[in-house]
C-alpha cells in the first residue's frame, strides 16, 4: 500500500483543517488506518485510528472531541477533520496502514503499522 497525505497548511488557533490520505492498491479496505504526528523536537505520537470497515474509531486524549477520523473505502481515502485547533497541534502529520485486525488492539502503536505516508505539515498560529 502506498500512501499520500495532503491538506496540511497554516491555520489560526480555533480554526479547522481537513487532512486526506490517498492509498493505492486494491486492499485498502483490509487495513486499519491511523494518523500520527511529530512536533519539532518531539517523538512521533498517535492521533487517531479507524477500523477497516470504518465503524470503529479511537483517539488520543489530546484530540478527542476536536478531531474526527473517517474513511471512504470506495475512494481509498482516509480523512482527519481537525477542529478547534490549538498551537500545540502544530506538527507533521502522517497517515499509516495497519494490517492487524482491530481486536488486536495495536491501532495506537506505531510498530503495528507497516506502511507510512510522507507527512504533511500543519501549523497552528496563536
Protein Blocks (a to p, Z undefined) as FASTA:
>chain_A
ZZddehiacddehiacddddddedjklmmpccddddddehiacddfbdcdfkopaccddf
klgokaccdddfklopacdddehiafklgccddddddfbdfklopmmgmklpmbdcebia
ddddZZ
